[in-house]
Amino acid sequence: MEFRISPRKAQGLTMTYQAAESIKQNVRQFDRDVLAGGSYLYTAERLSAQTANARLSRSVAEAFDFRGKRVLDVGCGDGAYTVEFPALGVRSVLGIDPAAVAVEAAAVRSQLMKVDGIARFSVGNIYALNELLAAEDFDCIVIRGVLHHLPNAERAIAALAGYKGTLIIVEPNGNNPVLKLLERYSSYHVEHEEQSFAPRLIRCWLKAAGFTQVQTKMVNLVPFFCPDWMVRPLELIERLVERLPVIRAFSCGQSVIVAKKPNA
């Protein structure tokens, strides 16, 4: 999808987060990605990214009954995942992200896909959700691929202690040794300041915030930026690996965590 924005407008948009201490420099990098290519690199039209994203989207769809629900998509980025929710039957979905240029691209995407009546977007900060949560009654909050970009992921989870609905978190698997090497040596991972966490650690943060009902599913074998020739062979063995407890804990690329509070 083609999306271009003038440098002057981009400068005006980024002023909304430049002074915020709770936002890392990688937000600017994500905006540069959108300005250069029209989308984030991991949502671009390459086989590996499409395949990995499709697997994660299926996992999110299976994790919760979205029909008729109000959804908050935190860290929506360029809206590539947010615009999938109308097809799941949601009543409404709001995507928020600190990367203002990406939010602008997300709004354009929703208009082009004719879902802007259901999906809307706004610049927002995961650390400052209290006012939004008080104003709107969200049945589910989805945080997909966000925590590993934050300056303090634990504080972001703690800030949701007052939320009573369902929380769905999708994160890179911090137990995967290949991923840890990529975070250290891949130029993309370094530029975007990625730091994955073990699912066990995320579960601890959730329980500390009062989410006592926590379930984890390990999914996906296809790396977002792998060569095309690797995609199909990995897909063939993916479902088998996802069923093997010990192997999936270290081989799968992402964890999908669903958290609830008692009587939620």
C-alpha positions in Angstrom: 0.0 0.0 0.0 1.4 3.4 -1.0 1.6 6.0 1.7 3.6 9.1 1.6 3.7 12.1 3.9 5.6 15.4 3.6 8.7 15.9 5.8 7.1 19.1 7.2 4.0 17.2 8.3 6.1 14.4 9.7 8.0 16.9 11.8 4.8 18.3 13.2 3.5 14.8 14.0 6.6 13.7 15.8 6.6 16.7 18.1 3.8 14.9 20.0 6.3 12.4 21.5 9.8 13.8 21.2 9.8 15.2 24.7 8.2 12.2 26.4 10.5 10.3 28.7 8.4 7.1 28.6 9.0 6.7 24.8 12.2 5.3 23.3 14.1 6.5 20.3 12.8 3.5 18.3 9.5 5.4 17.8 11.3 7.7 15.5 12.8 4.7 13.7 9.4 3.3 13.1 8.1 6.5 11.7 11.1 6.6 9.3 10.2 3.1 8.2 6.7 4.3 7.3 8.0 7.4 5.5 10.4 5.3 3.5 8.2 2.4 2.5 4.6 3.1 3.5 4.5 0.5 6.3 6.5 -1.2 8.9 9.2 -3.6 7.6 7.6 -6.5 9.4 4.2 -5.9 7.8 5.6 -5.5 4.3 4.6 -7.7 1.4 7.3 -10.4 1.7 6.6 -14.0 2.0 8.1 -14.6 5.5 6.4 -11.6 7.0 3.1 -12.5 5.5 3.3 -16.1 6.7 4.4 -15.2 10.2 1.8 -12.5 10.6 -1.0 -14.8 9.3 -0.1 -17.4 12.0 -0.1 -14.8 14.7 -3.4 -13.3 13.5 -5.0 -16.8 13.6 -3.8 -17.2 17.2 -5.3 -13.9 18.2 -8.6 -14.8 16.6 -8.7 -18.1 18.4 -7.9 -16.6 21.8 -11.1 -14.6 22.3 -14.6 -14.3 20.9 -14.5 -10.9 19.4 -18.0 -10.8 18.1 -19.8 -7.6 19.2 -16.9 -6.6 21.4 -15.1 -3.3 21.9 -11.4 -3.7 21.4 -8.4 -1.5 22.2 -5.3 -2.3 20.1 -2.3 -0.9 22.0 0.7 -0.2 19.9 -1.2 -0.5 16.6 1.6 0.8 14.5 0.6 1.2 10.8 -2.7 -0.5 11.5 -2.0 -3.7 9.6 -3.3 -5.8 12.4 -6.0 -3.4 13.6 -7.9 -3.6 10.3 -8.2 -7.3 10.7 -10.6 -7.0 13.7 -13.7 -5.9 11.7 -13.7 -9.3 9.9 -13.8 -11.0 13.4 -17.1 -9.2 14.1 -16.0 -6.6 16.6 -18.4 -3.7 17.4 -15.5 -1.3 17.3 -11.7 -1.2 17.6 -9.5 1.7 18.6 -5.8 1.6 17.7 -3.3 3.8 19.6 0.4 4.2 19.1 3.1 6.9 20.0 4.4 6.8 16.4 2.3 9.6 14.9 3.3 9.0 11.3 2.4 5.4 11.6 -1.0 6.3 13.1 -1.6 8.6 10.1 -0.8 5.6 7.8 -3.1 3.4 9.8 -6.0 5.8 9.3 -5.4 5.8 5.5 -5.2 2.0 5.5 -8.6 1.7 7.2 -10.1 4.1 4.7 -8.7 2.2 1.8 -10.0 -1.1 3.2 -13.4 0.6 4.0 -13.4 -0.4 7.7 -13.0 3.2 9.0 -16.5 3.0 10.3 -15.4 0.4 12.8 -11.6 1.0 13.2 -10.3 4.3 14.3 -6.9 5.5 15.4 -5.2 8.0 17.7 -1.8 8.9 19.0 -1.5 7.4 22.5 0.9 6.1 25.1 0.7 2.7 26.8 1.8 4.2 30.1 -1.1 6.7 30.1 -4.2 4.7 29.5 -6.2 5.5 32.7 -8.2 8.3 31.2 -9.0 6.4 28.0 -10.0 3.2 29.9 -12.3 5.3 32.2 -13.9 6.9 29.2 -14.5 3.8 27.1 -15.5 0.3 28.2 -13.2 -2.1 26.3 -14.0 -5.8 26.5 -10.5 -6.7 25.3 -7.1 -5.1 25.1 -4.7 -6.5 22.5 -1.0 -5.8 22.9 0.7 -7.4 19.9 4.4 -7.1 19.5 4.8 -4.1 21.8 6.4 -5.0 25.1 9.8 -5.7 23.6 10.0 -2.2 22.2 9.2 -0.4 25.5 11.6 1.3 27.9 9.9 -0.5 30.8 7.6 -3.4 29.9 6.9 -4.3 33.5 5.6 -0.8 34.3 3.3 -1.0 31.2 1.7 -4.2 32.6 1.4 -2.8 36.1 -0.4 0.3 34.7 -3.3 -2.1 33.6 -3.9 -3.3 37.2 -7.3 -1.5 37.2 -8.5 -3.1 33.9 -11.2 -5.7 34.3 -11.5 -7.2 30.8 -9.5 -9.7 28.8 -5.9 -9.0 27.9 -4.1 -10.6 24.9 -0.4 -10.2 24.6 1.7 -11.4 21.6 5.4 -11.2 22.1 8.6 -12.7 20.7 9.7 -15.8 22.6 12.5 -14.7 24.9 13.5 -18.4 25.4 14.5 -18.7 21.7 18.3 -18.7 21.5 18.3 -17.6 17.8 16.1 -14.6 18.6 18.5 -13.6 21.4 21.4 -13.6 18.9 19.4 -11.6 16.4 18.7 -9.0 19.1 22.4 -8.6 19.7 23.8 -8.7 16.1 20.9 -7.9 13.6 21.0 -4.3 12.5 17.2 -4.2 12.3 16.8 -5.5 15.9 19.5 -3.1 17.2 18.1 -0.1 15.4 14.6 -0.8 16.7 15.9 -1.5 20.3 14.3 -4.9 20.6 14.5 -6.9 23.8 12.4 -10.0 24.1 11.2 -11.5 27.4 10.7 -15.1 28.6 7.0 -15.9 28.7 7.4 -16.9 32.4 8.5 -13.4 33.2 5.5 -11.8 31.4 3.2 -14.1 33.3 4.8 -12.9 36.6 4.1 -9.3 35.7 0.5 -10.1 34.8 -0.1 -11.9 38.1 1.4 -9.0 40.0 -1.1 -6.8 38.3 -4.0 -9.0 39.4 -4.4 -11.2 36.3 -4.6 -14.6 38.0 -6.0 -16.5 35.1 -3.1 -16.6 32.6 -2.7 -19.0 29.6 0.2 -19.2 27.2 0.4 -20.7 23.8 3.7 -21.0 21.8 3.3 -20.5 18.1 5.1 -19.9 14.7 8.4 -21.1 13.3 8.8 -18.7 10.4 11.0 -15.7 11.2 9.8 -12.4 9.8 12.9 -11.8 7.7 14.0 -15.2 6.6 14.7 -16.2 3.0 11.7 -17.3 0.9 13.0 -20.8 0.5 12.9 -21.4 4.2 9.2 -20.5 4.6 7.4 -23.6 3.3 9.6 -26.2 5.0 9.2 -24.4 8.3 5.4 -24.2 7.8 5.3 -28.0 7.2 6.7 -28.8 10.6 5.2 -25.9 12.5 2.1 -27.5 13.8 4.1 -30.5 15.0 6.6 -28.4 16.8 3.8 -26.3 18.4 2.5 -29.6 20.0 5.8 -30.7 21.6 6.0 -29.1 25.0 9.8 -28.8 25.6 10.7 -28.2 21.9 8.1 -25.5 21.4 9.3 -23.6 24.5 12.7 -22.9 22.8 11.8 -23.2 19.0 8.7 -21.2 18.5 9.1 -17.6 17.6 6.2 -16.0 19.6 4.1 -16.5 22.7 0.4 -15.7 22.8 -0.7 -14.9 26.4 -4.3 -14.5 27.4 -4.9 -13.0 30.9 -8.1 -12.4 32.9 -9.0 -11.5 36.4 -11.4 -13.5 38.6 -15.0 -13.2 37.5 -14.0 -11.1 34.5 
